[in-house]
Amino acid sequence: MIDPLVASFLSLLGLSVGSFLGICVYRLPFHRSVVLPASHCIACGRLLKWFENIPLLSYIALRGNCRICDAKISFLYPTIEAITACLFVLQYWHLGLQPLLAVRLVFCCAMVVLFFLDLQHRILPNTITLPGIVIGLTVSLFFEPGLVNSLVGVAVTWVGLLGVAKLYYRIRGEQGLGMGDVKMLAMIGAFLGWQLALITLFLASVFGSITSIGILVLGFGDRRYALPLGSFLAVSAILVTLVGEQMLRWYVALY
């Protein structure tokens, strides 16, 4: 059962963490520090006062503009803050208050950053995926899916997806998957295990196919339009943390 006080605390924590994630999404593509300088207006460079840096509320109060120079503040920041807060509460609703919850919150934060980075810039930085693999393997010593499942998850996803990428290149003569996608799925395998990682890849492929068909039908692009697989993997991975076990049991029951 959900404790309203805990849910409220986690939503506030999610807003605060989401504010930091927004900074990561903005600065990482330009190889800038996510710590220094402190939060400032991108247009005039002025450091923000504390009351201008309250997650979500400051954006609403300032109507999306800098208080001094009136420059537009990206809607990306409150969006990431709200999404992170919702994910924190959803994970609590699913798991309850237990140590695994902290692991899943960290995982969701990584997925949020990777989602927006791939969607906007088509990049999945090693600074997130490679430490993510190490962290996923380390926490699997103490939590599900267990070290063996986690190791198999990394191996199966890395080798399998890398093989698919190389096969695609041999057949089509062009890159269909980047190494960033491979490392990201290996990170998912480290956190969730090989079975849930494969379900994640399946869902991402379905979402990608539907999106690709929609783009073709609506005339927004052609068959060579590059879809952000990492973004689909992020959405699918978060979904799998919530309903993956049920999906796996349903699939096994078919046989």
N, C-alpha and C positions, 0 to 999 in steps of 0.2 A: 504494500500500500504506500502511496506517495505521501510524504510529509510535506505540507505546504511551506513550512519554514525552510526545509532543505532545498525544495524546488526553487524557492525565491532566492536563496543564497546562490544556488548554482546558476540561475539565470543572470544574476548580477555579476557573478564571476565570469560567465560566458561573454557578457557584454565587454567587460574589462579585457579579457584575453582576446576577444575579437578585435578590439581596438589595436592591440599589438600585431595581430595577424594582418590587419589592413596595412600597417607600416611595412611588414615583411613583403606583402604582395607588391607594394609600390616600389620598394627599394632594391629587392633582390635582383630583378632583371638588369639593374644598372650597377651591380656589384658594390652597393653602398652599405655601410654599417646600418643595422636595424636598431642600434642603440643610440648612436651619436650621429648628427646632432639630435637634440630633443625635438618633440613635435613642434612643427612650425608651419606657417603658411607657405605653400609652394610658390605662390606668386610674388609676395613681397619679402619673404624670408624671415618675417617676424616670429619670435618664439611665442607660442600660445600660452595664455594665462590658464590657470587651473580650471576656471569656470568655462573656458572654451574647449576643454578637453574631456568633458564628461560624455562617456559613450552614449550615443543615440540622442540624448537630451540636448546636448550642445548643438548638434546639427539641426534639430527641429527649432530650437530657440533662435539660432542665427539664420534660419531659413536657407540653409545651404550656401551661405556666403561668408567670406572673411569679414570680421567685425570692423577692420580698419580699411583695407583696400577694396572690399566688396567683390573680390574674385570668387568665382564659383568653387565650391568644395565638392570633390567627386562624390557621387552617390554610392560609390563602391564602399566607402568606409562604413556608413550606417548599415549597408546591406550585409557586409561581412560580420559586423557586430551582432545584428539580429539573428543571422543564420547560426552563428556560434552559440549564442544563448539558447536558441531552440534545440540545437544538437545536444548541449549539456543536459537540458531537462529531459530530452527523449532518452538519452543513455541512462539517466537515473531512473526513469520510468521503466525501462527495460530490465536493468540489472539490480536496481535497489542500491542501497548504500553499502558497498563492499569494496575491497581493495582493487578488484578488477576494473571498477568504474574509472579509477584514475588512469589506468592504462588505456582504456577506450577513449577517454577524453583527449589524451595526448595524440592518439591515433587520428581522431576526428579533426583535431587542429591541423595536423599535417595534411590530411585530405582536403581541407578547406583551402589551404594555401596553394597546394598543387592544382586544385580545380581552377582557381582563378588565374594562376600563372600560365597554365596550358591554354586556357580559354583566351586570354589576352595576348600572350607572347609566344605561345607554342614552345615553352620550355618547362622542363622538370628538373630542377637543379640537383646536382650531386650533394650539395650542402644539406638537402633534406632527405633524399632517398637513401643514400649510403649510410649516414648515421641512423636512419630509420630502420634499416635492415639489422644493424647491430643492436639497437634498442629492442627491436621486436624479438630477436633471438635471446637476448639477455633476460627479458621479463618472462619469456616462455619457460625459463627454469623454475619459475614460481607460480605461474598462472597458465590457464589454457591458452593455446592448444597443446602445450607441452613441448619440450625441446625437440624430440624426434619429429613430431608433426610439423613443427616450425622449420626445422632443417630441410625436411622433404619439400615443404612449401616453397622455400627459397630455390632449391635445386630444380624442382619440376617447372616452376614458373620461369626461372631464368633460362634454363636450357631449352625448354619447350618454346617459349616466345621468341628467343633468339633464333631457334631453328626455323620458325615460321617466317621471321623477318628475312633471313638469308634465302629461304626458298622463294619468297615473294620477289626478292631482288633478282634472283636468277631467272624467274619467269617473266617478270615485267620490265626488268632493267632499270628500276627506280626504287627508292626507299619507300616502303610502306609503313614501317615501324621504326621508331628511333630507339636508341639505347636508353633514353630516359623512360620510355614506356616499359622496357624490360626491367629496369631497376625499380621502377615504381611497383610493378606487379610482384617482384621479388620481396619488396618491403611489405606488401599486403600479405604475401605468403608467410613472412616471418611473424607477423602479428596474428593472423587468423588461421594459419595452417593451410595445407595444400588443397583440401576439399573445398573450403570456403573461398580460397583464392581462385579456384577453377570456376566456381559459381559466379564469382565477381567478374571474371573474364567473359563468361557466357552472357551475363546481363549487359555488360559494357558493349559487347558485340551487337546484341539485340537493339539497345538504345542507339548505337551508332548507325546501324542499318536503317532504323526508322527515321532517324534524323537525315541521313543521306538521301533516302527516298523523298522525304519532304522537301529538301533543298532542290532536288531535280525537278519535282512536280511543280514547285512554286517558281522555278526559274532563277533561284538565287546563286546557282553555280552549276558546274558540270561534274562529270565523273572523276575528274582530277582534283576536285575541291578537297583540301586537307582538313580532315576532321580531327579535333583534339581528343585523341583516345584517352589521354591522361584525365581529362575532365570527366569522361564517361566512367573511367575506372574509379575515380574518387566518389562519384554519386553511387555507383554500384557497391563499392566497398562499405560505405556508410549504411546503405540499405541492408547489406548482408549481415552487418553487426546486429541488426534488429530482427531480421526474419530469416537469416541464412540457415539456422539450425532446422527450422520448420520446413524450409524448402528442401534441405538434404534428407530429412525424414520422409517427406512426401515422395522424393525420387526413389529412395531405397525401397519404400513400400510397393512401388510399381513392380518390383521383382521378387 
